[in-house]
Amino acid sequence: MNVMQRYPDLYPNSADTVKDSVLFYHRLVETYKYAFAKRSHLEDSHTSKVLEVLEQLTSNDFAKNVSAYIDDSQTFKSDSGHYDKTPVFMSEDHGTAHASVVDSLGNVVAVTTTVNSYFGSKVMSPQTGILFNNQMDDFTTGATNDFGIPDSDANWVTAGRRPLSSMCPTIFTDTNGLRLVIGGSGGPKITTAVASVSMRNLWFGENIKQAI
């Protein structure tokens, strides 16, 4: 979202004309590609290395550099190495669900739950009948995982570490309080989908049905 805010010529009226709309979404998709390329440097921990990557991803300098790399007249193949050295080919996700809840007292919950892939680990508890997930597949194991995500040195199996996930239950607030509660399913597509719907709702004034 920091990158897209650097284009005041389109923000927040990207849909005014077909030309503006096409350019806005071209820049948005390119931004997603550069941001997703940084995924391979993340892991589910709070080490100084990971915090450094997170700080970079949310910095104005990163947004400035990405906007400078975006070419308004062309895009690049995912396997060209332009965005990252390792191409990513994503499959569909069928094991995830999300719920956003706001009650009359103003309490807010955004929760995403998953068994990861079809029927999870395909192992069921004999006592409860609950299927166990196969979230361990999201670790780097020496082979591409079920979602087509290639190996990442930052995501190897380590004691006390959870596998890196794309789930991002999100709550937006401003000085007046709650603005938006959102999340989604779709494996690696969750982050870009949540970002897209959030921008359309928060910036363009679309209701949630229109934004989706």
C-alpha positions in Angstrom: 0.0 0.0 0.0 3.0 2.3 0.6 4.1 1.8 -3.0 0.6 2.6 -4.5 0.4 5.8 -2.4 3.4 7.1 -4.3 1.2 7.6 -7.4 -0.9 10.7 -6.6 -1.9 10.9 -10.2 -4.1 7.9 -9.8 -4.8 7.7 -6.1 -7.7 7.5 -5.1 -9.5 7.9 -8.4 -8.1 4.9 -10.3 -11.4 3.9 -11.9 -12.3 7.3 -13.4 -11.2 6.2 -16.9 -10.4 2.9 -18.5 -6.8 4.1 -19.1 -6.3 5.1 -15.5 -7.9 1.9 -14.3 -5.6 -0.3 -16.4 -2.5 1.7 -15.3 -3.5 1.5 -11.6 -3.9 -2.3 -11.7 -0.7 -2.8 -13.8 1.2 -1.0 -11.1 -0.6 -2.9 -8.3 0.2 -6.3 -9.8 3.8 -5.3 -10.3 4.0 -4.1 -6.7 2.7 -7.5 -5.6 5.4 -9.3 -7.5 8.2 -7.3 -5.9 6.7 -7.7 -2.5 6.1 -11.4 -2.8 9.7 -11.9 -3.9 10.7 -10.9 -0.3 8.6 -13.8 1.1 11.5 -16.2 0.7 13.4 -14.1 3.3 10.8 -14.4 6.0 10.2 -17.0 8.7 7.8 -17.2 11.6 10.1 -15.8 14.3 11.4 -12.6 15.7 15.1 -12.9 14.9 17.0 -9.7 14.1 17.3 -10.9 10.5 13.5 -11.3 10.1 12.8 -8.0 11.8 15.2 -6.3 9.4 13.3 -7.7 6.4 10.0 -6.6 7.9 11.4 -3.1 8.6 12.6 -2.9 5.0 9.2 -4.1 3.6 7.4 -1.3 5.4 9.9 1.4 4.8 9.5 4.4 2.5 12.8 3.6 0.9 11.5 0.2 -0.2 8.3 1.7 -1.6 10.4 4.3 -3.4 12.7 1.7 -5.0 9.8 -0.6 -6.1 8.0 2.3 -7.7 11.2 3.2 -9.5 11.5 -0.4 -10.8 8.0 -0.6 -12.1 7.8 0.0 -15.9 4.4 1.4 -16.9 4.8 0.0 -20.4 5.6 -3.6 -19.8 5.7 -6.5 -17.4 8.2 -9.4 -17.0 7.9 -13.2 -17.0 7.9 -14.7 -13.5 10.9 -16.9 -14.4 12.9 -14.1 -15.8 14.7 -13.3 -12.5 13.4 -9.7 -12.7 11.5 -10.0 -9.4 13.3 -12.8 -7.7 15.7 -15.6 -8.6 13.2 -18.3 -8.0 9.8 -18.4 -9.9 6.7 -19.3 -8.0 3.8 -21.3 -9.4 0.8 -21.4 -7.1 -2.0 -24.0 -6.8 -5.4 -23.6 -5.3 -6.1 -23.8 -1.6 -9.1 -25.8 -0.3 -8.4 -26.2 3.4 -8.7 -22.6 4.8 -11.5 -20.6 6.3 -11.7 -17.1 7.7 -14.1 -15.3 10.0 -14.4 -11.6 10.8 -16.6 -10.7 13.8 -17.6 -7.4 15.4 -20.1 -7.5 18.4 -22.4 -4.8 19.8 -19.7 -3.9 22.4 -17.1 -3.1 19.8 -15.1 -6.3 20.4 -13.4 -7.3 17.2 -11.9 -10.7 16.1 -10.2 -11.6 12.8 -9.4 -15.3 12.7 -8.1 -17.6 10.0 -8.0 -21.4 10.5 -6.7 -24.1 8.1 -5.9 -27.8 7.7 -3.6 -26.5 4.9 -4.5 -28.8 2.0 -7.2 -31.3 1.1 -8.1 -33.2 4.3 -4.8 -31.9 5.9 -2.5 -34.7 7.0 -5.2 -37.3 6.2 -5.0 -38.4 9.8 -8.0 -38.2 12.0 -8.2 -38.3 15.8 -10.0 -41.5 16.9 -11.3 -39.7 20.0 -12.6 -36.4 18.4 -13.0 -37.2 14.7 -11.0 -34.0 14.0 -8.6 -34.1 11.0 -5.1 -33.0 11.8 -3.5 -30.4 9.6 -0.4 -30.8 7.5 0.9 -27.3 8.2 4.4 -28.8 8.4 4.3 -28.8 4.6 4.9 -25.1 4.7 8.4 -25.6 6.1 11.4 -25.7 3.8 12.1 -29.4 3.4 14.2 -29.6 0.3 11.3 -29.8 -2.1 8.6 -27.4 -3.4 5.5 -27.5 -1.1 1.9 -28.2 -2.1 1.4 -24.5 -3.0 4.3 -24.3 -5.4 6.4 -22.2 -3.0 10.1 -23.0 -3.5 12.6 -23.6 -0.7 13.7 -20.7 1.5 16.8 -20.7 3.7 14.9 -18.7 6.3 12.1 -21.3 6.7 13.9 -24.6 7.5 12.5 -26.7 10.3 13.9 -25.5 13.6 12.9 -26.2 17.2 10.3 -23.8 18.5 9.5 -22.4 15.0 6.2 -22.5 13.2 6.2 -22.8 9.4 5.8 -19.6 7.5 2.1 -19.0 6.5 0.4 -16.6 4.2 -2.6 -16.2 6.5 -3.0 -12.5 7.5 -6.1 -11.8 9.6 -6.2 -8.0 9.7 -7.9 -5.2 11.7 -7.7 -1.6 10.4 -8.3 1.3 12.8 -8.1 5.0 12.7 -8.6 7.9 15.2 -12.3 7.2 15.1 -11.9 3.5 15.9 -12.6 0.4 13.8 -12.4 0.8 10.0 -12.2 -2.7 8.6 -11.9 -6.3 9.7 -10.6 -8.7 7.0 -8.9 -11.9 6.1 -9.2 -14.7 3.5 -8.3 -18.1 2.2 -6.3 -19.1 -0.9 -2.8 -20.0 0.3 -0.2 -17.7 -1.0 -2.9 -15.6 -2.7 -4.3 -14.4 0.6 -1.9 -11.5 1.1 -2.5 -9.9 -2.3 -6.3 -10.5 -2.1 -6.5 -8.9 1.4 -4.4 -5.9 0.2 -6.6 -5.4 -2.9 -9.9 -5.6 -1.1 -8.6 -3.3 1.7 -7.5 -0.6 -0.8 -10.8 -0.7 -2.7 -12.7 -0.3 0.6 -10.5 2.1 2.5 -9.3 4.3 -0.5 -12.0 4.1 -3.1 -15.0 4.0 -0.7 -16.5 0.8 -2.1 -18.5 -1.3 0.2 -17.1 -4.7 1.1 -19.2 -6.6 -1.5 -18.1 -4.2 -4.3 -14.5 -4.4 -3.1 -14.5 -8.2 -3.3 
